[in-house]
Amino acid sequence: MKQDDLVTKIALESGATKVSVKKMLSGLGVVVQQELKNGGEVVLSGIGKLSVKQRAARSGRNPATGNPMEISAKKVPHFGAAKPLKNIVRG
């Protein structure tokens, strides 16, 4: 589903205008980015939790040459699905 489709469906479900829904989704994106950048987490009830995880340094291989290389530690965004969402998807 693309953003325009999501905006349309949310507008129909909520009775809000497409313009207001698009502004709210844009604002949500900004707030989530800021919160994760500051090391926080965002919990969306019934959907899941967005957080930042630390990925440890590890050894790997260069796919082009096959030579071993070190992959440095880094922070990555993580999404954990809420139980209601998991149950719906599982069927």
Secondary structure as GFF3:
##gff-version 3
##sequence-region A 1 91
A	DSSP	alpha_helix	3	14	.	.	.	ID=ss1
A	DSSP	alpha_helix	18	37	.	.	.	ID=ss2
A	DSSP	beta_strand	42	44	.	.	.	ID=ss3
A	DSSP	beta_strand	48	55	.	.	.	ID=ss4
A	DSSP	beta_strand	58	61	.	.	.	ID=ss5
A	DSSP	beta_strand	68	71	.	.	.	ID=ss6
A	DSSP	beta_strand	74	81	.	.	.	ID=ss7
A	DSSP	alpha_helix	83	90	.	.	.	ID=ss8
###
